[in-house]
Amino acid sequence: MSEYVMLFHGDLSIREHLLAAQQQCAIEDTPWKCFQHVIFIPGLFHLKMASADAIWHTFLQPISAQDDDSALMQDIGILHPKETGIYGSKPGFHYMHQLITYDVEAKKHNSLHMDLEKFAASEPSFDDLKNMADQLACTYIANHRLQWMRSAQHAQCNKQYKNCLLLNKYMLLYEELSYAMNLGDIGQVETCVVAWIMILKATWKHKYAMHMTDFLCNTHFYYPKGLRKAIWYHILINPTGKKGKFQAVDWCVINGGKGSNHTVDHIILESPLVQWNFLRTHLTNQHAKADMAQTFKQLCMYIAEHSPHKPMLGQNSKYCVPDLFSKGLKLIDKKEIGVDVEAGEDHATLEDLAVELGI
């Protein structure tokens, strides 16, 4: 038996195939033949895709969620007026990632209520920025006060304001996950994953929630220290070596791997199209990135006019955004209560993981 292990990256279907192979070979007489040396690491790019899809399921898929002035679909009508149908059906990861990136920046600008250029010229200290960030987070992001707000009488209840607080929370969690991945901050990535486990559970992505929970529990409670460190150092990679350019391994495989589209047979099959494109090089050019300055300005003006950050008593909404944290936690607790513990063995839970990470 070798003293080395094989770190195996992939999506959930790959993990299910690996688990099936390990279960089938469990009767073998050596650990090597049982595939015990293969350690699965989930692809974080697929986790980001699932997270973006969870936001779509919550804020764009329901028809009733698109009618309010502060609804996310209204922002799409300004950012991408010709693609509202795509966002209403099944937009995919690229569309959702771009939408979240633009929309969260516009809502940040609206919540500040100040001239950013003048504020930057005042040269605020780090403590000033930290205090401002804490104040904004307490005011414009859903927290423990949400249940009390929703239990208020109808005349005192502002459903659109509470929907906006939840939208800010979920989109900022997505932005935090992306930022931590880009910087290679593994500890912050794990903290974000714990939050997304509850959201994925609440949006019926049970497999993602289960596999991510198993991976984190195995890493923190069952794997030896050396293996744990090896996983942390290889869950993200930086192909360019530049700051803020870390990538998930599965993203690198999808965008630069040697898949079926890179075989000699496929290149020969597509060679007429390649030759035709070379003959037309004088008619084409490389397009620059879209200039979104004016569009972003229009979005900021619309959000300021229909500001979701100014509570108005009695403002009703056709759609009530669910508290995915509470819903997911209830489903997880219900599942853990039903776990068979007759053998008397300890079972690491999401709560144990939260304590371990200091959440």
Buried (B, 14 or more C-beta within 10 A) or exposed (E): EEEEBEBBBBBBEBBBEBBEEBEEBEEEEEEEEBBBBEBBBBBBBBBBBBBBBBBBBBBBBEEEBBEBBBBBBBBBBBBBEEBBEEBBEEBBBEBBBBBBEBBBBBBBBBBBEEEEEEBEEEEEEEEEEEEBEEEBEEEBBBEEEBEEBEEEEEEEBBBBBBBBBBBBBBBBBBBBBBBBBBBBBBEBBBBBBBBBBBBBBBBEBEBBBBBBBBBBBBBBBEBEEEBBEBBBEEBBBBEEEEEEEBBBBBBBBBEEEEEEEEEEEEEEEEEEEEEEEEEEEEEEEEEEEEEEEEBBEBBBEBBBEBBBBEBEEEBEBBBEBEBBBEBBBEBBEEBEEEEEEEEEEEEBBBEBBBEBBEE
